[in-house]
Amino acid sequence: MLAVTLMWSIAGVVTRHLEHARSFEVTFWRSFFTVLALLVILPLFQGRAVFRRMQDGGSALWISGLCWCGMFTFFMVAITLTSVANVLVTMSIGPLLTALASRIFIGHRIPARTWLAILVAGCGIGYMYGSQISEGISLTGTLVALCVPISGAANWTVTQHAHAQGRAVDLIPAVLIGAVFSCILTLPLAFPFQASGHDLMLLAGLGVVQLAIPSALSVLCARVLKAPEVSLLGLLEVIFGILLAWVGANEVPGANVLTGGALVIGSLAVNELIGWRSRG
């Protein structure tokens, strides 16, 4: 899981080294190479029958695929519009949004500690955005980034509901479906193609190393690790990503991001640690 978070975190620094590819073209090529990689990885992990099973996946599998499409598309567009730190800190509220969505749509009980974490994290995000408004910085990128954890919360809520109804959703094929949808959605917006050979090599690396492989590995890790362990280790993506962008692309996070990010990450970490200990 540590390797997974490290692989996830390279998107920001790699994107900063692209020469000509921008916005939707970046998203299209990363999704395209993810599709190619998963067409190889899926049969290796689950056998060739996995494609036949996808036909019987039901509506939950396809809705999950749409949610993955949203996460892929909004993430890469946000990375091209704002700082890596802004995107990653905004994405980190995903587990709290998931808990909130589960409460609203499924009726899952939310512990008091999680309500407190949602409040503190909300203050952290609000401080980040408020500081940017006062500094005259465009909020477009951060608002697009907010769509990533919203898509993720919808994805996990649909998956949890399907499991509660006795219908298992295989998340790795859902990733493939999401990548295909992302390709179809962004292809018309990607023209005219401007990516150089250098850009295509970097985007192919993102599709394979930053998305396809860690997505498959994370599903396997989730079968072994407890949910709080996965959530806590997943927070390392934020730390790794900010550090890599800082060192590898000289993208220094602002004081508002560091302060707001500390509130978000701290509230998440404390919430998961308390939940872990109470289960033990």
C-alpha positions as CSV (number, residue, x, y, z in Angstrom):
1,M,0.0,0.0,0.0
2,L,3.0,2.3,0.6
3,A,4.1,1.6,-3.0
4,V,0.6,2.3,-4.2
5,T,0.4,5.7,-2.6
6,L,3.8,6.6,-4.0
7,M,2.8,5.6,-7.5
8,W,-0.5,7.6,-7.2
9,S,1.5,10.7,-6.1
10,I,3.6,11.1,-9.2
11,A,0.9,12.6,-11.4
12,G,1.5,16.2,-10.3
13,V,5.3,16.3,-10.8
14,V,5.1,14.4,-14.1
15,T,2.5,16.7,-15.5
16,R,4.6,19.7,-14.7
17,H,7.3,18.3,-17.2
18,L,4.9,18.0,-20.2
19,E,6.0,20.2,-23.1
20,H,2.9,20.8,-25.2
21,A,0.0,18.6,-24.0
22,R,-2.6,20.5,-22.0
23,S,-5.9,20.0,-20.2
24,F,-8.2,17.5,-21.9
25,E,-5.5,16.1,-24.1
26,V,-3.5,15.2,-21.0
27,T,-6.6,13.5,-19.6
28,F,-7.3,11.6,-22.8
29,W,-3.8,10.2,-23.2
30,R,-3.5,9.1,-19.6
31,S,-6.9,7.3,-19.8
32,F,-6.0,5.8,-23.2
33,F,-2.8,4.3,-21.8
34,T,-4.6,3.1,-18.7
35,V,-7.1,1.2,-20.9
36,L,-4.2,-0.5,-22.8
37,A,-2.5,-1.4,-19.5
38,L,-5.7,-2.8,-17.9
39,L,-6.5,-4.9,-21.0
40,V,-3.2,-6.7,-20.1
41,I,-3.4,-6.6,-16.3
42,L,-7.0,-7.8,-15.9
43,P,-6.6,-11.2,-17.6
44,L,-3.3,-11.7,-15.6
45,F,-5.1,-11.0,-12.3
46,Q,-8.5,-12.5,-12.9
47,G,-8.2,-14.6,-16.1
48,R,-9.8,-14.1,-19.4
49,A,-13.3,-14.8,-18.0
50,V,-13.2,-11.3,-16.3
51,F,-14.5,-9.7,-19.5
52,R,-17.4,-12.1,-19.7
53,R,-18.2,-11.4,-16.0
54,M,-18.3,-7.7,-16.8
55,Q,-21.4,-8.3,-18.9
56,D,-23.2,-9.6,-15.9
57,G,-22.0,-6.8,-13.5
58,G,-25.3,-5.0,-13.4
59,S,-26.0,-1.3,-13.1
60,A,-23.7,-0.9,-10.1
61,L,-20.6,-1.8,-12.1
62,W,-21.4,0.7,-14.8
63,I,-22.3,3.5,-12.4
64,S,-19.0,2.8,-10.6
65,G,-17.3,3.0,-14.0
66,L,-18.9,6.5,-14.5
67,C,-17.7,7.6,-11.1
68,W,-14.1,6.4,-11.9
69,C,-14.5,8.4,-15.2
70,G,-15.3,11.5,-13.2
71,M,-12.3,11.0,-10.9
72,F,-9.9,10.4,-13.8
73,T,-11.2,13.4,-15.8
74,F,-11.6,16.0,-13.0
75,F,-8.3,15.1,-11.4
76,M,-6.1,15.6,-14.5
77,V,-8.0,18.8,-15.6
78,A,-7.6,20.2,-12.0
79,I,-3.9,19.4,-12.0
80,T,-3.5,21.6,-15.2
81,L,-5.5,24.5,-13.6
82,T,-4.1,24.8,-10.1
83,S,-1.3,23.7,-7.8
84,V,-0.6,20.0,-7.0
85,A,-1.0,20.8,-3.3
86,N,-4.4,22.4,-3.8
87,V,-5.7,19.4,-5.7
88,L,-4.3,16.7,-3.3
89,V,-5.5,18.4,-0.1
90,T,-9.0,18.9,-1.7
91,M,-9.0,15.2,-2.7
92,S,-8.1,14.1,0.8
93,I,-11.6,14.9,2.1
94,G,-12.9,11.9,0.1
95,P,-13.3,9.6,3.1
96,L,-15.3,12.2,5.0
97,L,-17.6,12.8,2.0
98,T,-18.0,9.1,1.7
99,A,-19.1,8.8,5.3
100,L,-21.5,11.7,4.8
101,A,-22.9,10.2,1.6
102,S,-23.3,6.8,3.3
103,R,-25.3,8.5,6.1
104,I,-27.6,10.3,3.7
105,F,-28.3,7.7,1.0
106,I,-27.7,4.4,2.9
107,G,-28.5,5.3,6.5
108,H,-25.1,4.4,7.9
109,R,-24.5,5.8,11.4
110,I,-21.7,8.4,11.6
111,P,-19.7,8.5,14.9
112,A,-19.4,11.8,16.7
113,R,-15.6,11.7,16.0
114,T,-16.3,11.6,12.3
115,W,-18.7,14.5,12.5
116,L,-16.0,16.5,14.3
117,A,-13.5,15.5,11.6
118,I,-15.9,16.6,8.9
119,L,-16.2,20.0,10.6
120,V,-12.5,20.5,11.1
121,A,-11.7,19.4,7.6
122,G,-14.4,21.7,6.2
123,C,-12.8,24.6,8.1
124,G,-9.4,23.7,6.6
125,I,-10.8,23.6,3.0
126,G,-12.7,26.8,3.7
127,Y,-9.5,28.5,4.9
128,M,-7.7,27.4,1.8
129,Y,-10.4,28.7,-0.5
130,G,-11.0,31.9,1.5
131,S,-7.3,32.8,1.3
132,Q,-7.3,32.3,-2.4
133,I,-10.3,34.5,-2.9
134,S,-8.7,37.3,-0.8
135,E,-5.5,37.0,-2.9
136,G,-7.5,37.2,-6.1
137,I,-6.6,33.6,-7.2
138,S,-8.9,31.8,-9.6
139,L,-10.9,29.1,-7.9
140,T,-11.6,27.2,-11.1
141,G,-9.0,24.5,-10.5
142,T,-9.9,23.9,-6.8
143,L,-13.6,23.7,-7.7
144,V,-12.8,21.1,-10.4
145,A,-10.6,19.3,-7.9
146,L,-13.6,19.2,-5.4
147,C,-15.4,17.1,-8.0
148,V,-12.9,14.3,-7.5
149,P,-13.8,13.4,-3.9
150,I,-17.5,13.9,-4.8
151,S,-17.1,11.3,-7.6
152,G,-15.2,9.1,-5.2
153,A,-17.9,9.3,-2.5
154,A,-20.6,8.5,-5.0
155,N,-18.5,5.5,-6.2
156,W,-18.0,4.0,-2.7
157,T,-21.6,4.6,-1.7
158,V,-22.9,2.8,-4.8
159,T,-20.5,0.0,-4.1
160,Q,-21.5,-0.3,-0.5
161,H,-25.2,-0.3,-1.4
162,A,-24.6,-3.0,-4.0
163,H,-22.8,-5.2,-1.4
164,A,-25.6,-4.6,1.1
165,Q,-28.0,-5.9,-1.6
166,G,-25.9,-9.0,-2.1
167,R,-24.3,-7.9,-5.4
168,A,-20.6,-7.8,-5.4
169,V,-18.9,-5.1,-7.5
170,D,-15.5,-5.9,-8.8
171,L,-13.7,-2.6,-8.7
172,I,-10.8,-3.4,-11.1
173,P,-13.1,-3.9,-14.1
174,A,-14.9,-0.7,-13.0
175,V,-11.6,1.1,-13.3
176,L,-11.3,-0.1,-16.9
177,I,-14.8,1.0,-17.7
178,G,-14.1,4.4,-16.2
179,A,-10.9,4.8,-18.3
180,V,-12.9,3.9,-21.5
181,F,-15.6,6.5,-20.6
182,S,-12.9,9.1,-19.9
183,C,-11.3,8.5,-23.3
184,I,-14.7,8.8,-25.1
185,L,-15.6,12.0,-23.1
186,T,-12.3,13.8,-23.6
187,L,-11.4,12.8,-27.1
188,P,-13.5,15.5,-28.9
189,L,-12.1,18.1,-26.4
190,A,-8.5,17.0,-26.9
191,F,-8.3,18.1,-30.5
192,P,-6.1,19.3,-32.0
193,F,-3.5,17.0,-30.6
194,Q,-0.3,18.8,-29.6
195,A,1.5,16.3,-27.4
196,S,5.2,15.7,-28.4
197,G,6.9,12.3,-28.3
198,H,8.3,13.3,-24.9
199,D,4.8,14.1,-23.6
200,L,3.4,10.7,-24.9
201,M,6.1,8.8,-23.0
202,L,5.3,10.7,-19.8
203,L,1.6,10.2,-20.2
204,A,2.0,6.5,-21.0
205,G,4.0,6.2,-17.8
206,L,1.1,7.9,-15.9
207,G,-1.4,5.6,-17.4
208,V,0.5,2.4,-16.5
209,V,2.5,3.3,-13.4
210,Q,0.4,6.0,-11.8
211,L,-3.1,4.6,-12.5
212,A,-3.5,1.0,-13.8
213,I,-1.0,-0.8,-11.6
214,P,-1.7,0.9,-8.3
215,S,-5.5,0.8,-8.9
216,A,-5.2,-3.0,-9.2
217,L,-2.9,-3.3,-6.3
218,S,-5.0,-1.2,-4.0
219,V,-8.0,-3.5,-4.5
220,L,-5.8,-6.4,-3.5
221,C,-4.5,-4.5,-0.5
222,A,-8.0,-3.7,0.6
223,R,-8.7,-7.4,0.9
224,V,-5.9,-7.8,3.5
225,L,-5.7,-4.5,5.3
226,K,-8.4,-3.0,7.5
227,A,-10.3,0.0,6.2
228,P,-8.7,2.5,8.6
229,E,-5.2,1.2,7.6
230,V,-6.0,1.7,4.0
231,S,-7.4,5.2,4.7
232,L,-4.4,6.3,6.8
233,L,-1.9,5.0,4.3
234,G,-3.8,6.6,1.5
235,L,-3.2,10.0,3.1
236,L,0.5,9.6,2.3
237,E,-0.5,10.3,-1.4
238,V,-1.0,13.9,-0.3
239,I,2.3,14.2,1.5
240,F,4.3,12.4,-1.3
241,G,2.6,14.4,-4.0
242,I,3.3,17.8,-2.4
243,L,6.9,16.8,-1.7
244,L,7.5,15.5,-5.2
245,A,6.0,18.6,-6.8
246,W,8.1,20.7,-4.5
247,V,11.4,18.9,-5.2
248,G,10.8,17.8,-8.8
249,A,9.0,20.8,-10.2
250,N,9.9,23.6,-7.7
251,E,6.2,24.1,-6.9
252,V,6.3,25.5,-3.4
253,P,3.0,25.1,-1.5
254,G,1.6,28.4,-0.1
255,A,1.1,29.0,3.6
256,N,-2.6,28.8,3.2
257,V,-2.3,25.4,1.7
258,L,0.0,24.1,4.4
259,T,-2.3,25.5,7.2
260,G,-5.5,24.3,5.6
261,G,-3.9,21.0,4.6
262,A,-2.7,20.4,8.1
263,L,-6.3,20.8,9.4
264,V,-7.6,18.4,6.8
265,I,-4.9,15.7,7.1
266,G,-4.8,16.0,10.9
267,S,-8.6,15.5,11.3
268,L,-8.6,12.5,9.0
269,A,-5.6,10.9,10.7
270,V,-7.1,11.4,14.2
271,N,-10.5,10.1,13.1
272,E,-9.1,6.9,11.5
273,L,-6.7,6.3,14.4
274,I,-9.5,6.5,17.0
275,G,-11.7,4.2,14.8
276,W,-8.8,1.7,14.5
277,R,-8.2,1.6,18.2
278,S,-11.9,1.3,19.1
279,R,-12.2,-1.7,16.7
280,G,-9.2,-3.3,18.3
